[in-house]
Amino acid sequence: MKISRRIGRTIMAYYSPQLIHTMRAALDAVMTQVPMSHATPGFKAHLAEVILQAAAQGVTSYDGLVATASDQIQTIISMLT
């Protein structure tokens, strides 16, 4: 569950510990699909951003997060090469 809090002009998202665990597990699962030559900390950060954006848009299931991030692997590879 995500709750937004307004601090000044910045909106900070709050994710439950359970959702954070789900997002981390999804990230770890998707990283196993990334070719070894691209499995860098920077690549992982890009995938984490994809997962955070998906969660912010309401995708909170493990399968949904994995699918969303998996769909972006080739896009990220193209962007970084």
C-alpha positions in Angstrom: 0.0 0.0 0.0 1.3 3.4 -0.9 0.4 6.6 0.8 1.8 9.9 -0.4 2.8 12.6 2.0 3.3 16.2 1.0 6.4 17.9 2.5 6.8 21.4 1.2 6.6 20.9 -2.6 7.9 17.3 -2.6 5.6 14.3 -2.4 7.2 11.3 -0.8 5.8 7.9 -1.3 5.4 5.5 1.6 5.6 1.8 0.8 4.7 -0.9 3.3 7.4 -3.3 4.4 5.6 -6.1 2.6 5.5 -4.2 -0.6 9.2 -3.3 -0.3 10.0 -7.0 0.2 7.9 -7.8 -2.9 9.7 -5.1 -5.0 13.1 -6.4 -3.8 12.2 -10.0 -4.6 10.9 -8.9 -8.1 14.2 -7.0 -8.7 16.3 -10.0 -7.7 14.2 -12.3 -10.0 14.5 -10.0 -13.0 18.2 -9.5 -12.6 18.6 -13.3 -13.2 17.2 -12.6 -16.7 19.7 -9.9 -17.5 22.7 -11.1 -19.6 25.8 -11.3 -17.5 27.6 -8.7 -19.6 24.9 -6.1 -18.6 24.3 -7.2 -15.0 25.9 -4.1 -13.4 24.9 -2.0 -10.5 23.7 0.7 -12.9 21.5 -1.7 -14.8 20.0 -2.9 -11.5 19.3 0.7 -10.5 17.5 1.3 -13.8 15.4 -1.8 -13.2 14.7 -0.7 -9.6 13.4 2.6 -11.0 11.1 0.8 -13.4 9.7 -1.3 -10.4 9.3 1.8 -8.3 7.4 3.6 -11.0 5.2 0.6 -11.6 4.4 0.4 -7.8 3.6 4.1 -7.8 1.1 3.4 -10.6 -0.6 0.6 -8.6 1.2 -2.5 -9.8 1.9 -4.2 -6.5 1.9 -7.9 -7.2 5.1 -9.9 -7.5 4.1 -11.2 -10.9 3.0 -7.8 -12.2 6.3 -6.2 -11.0 8.4 -8.9 -12.6 6.5 -8.7 -15.9 6.8 -4.9 -16.0 10.5 -5.0 -15.3 11.2 -7.9 -17.6 9.5 -6.0 -20.4 12.1 -3.2 -20.0 15.3 -5.3 -20.1 15.9 -4.8 -23.8 15.0 -1.2 -23.7 17.5 -0.6 -20.9 20.2 -2.6 -22.7 19.6 -0.4 -25.8 19.8 2.8 -23.7 23.1 1.8 -22.1 24.9 0.6 -25.2 
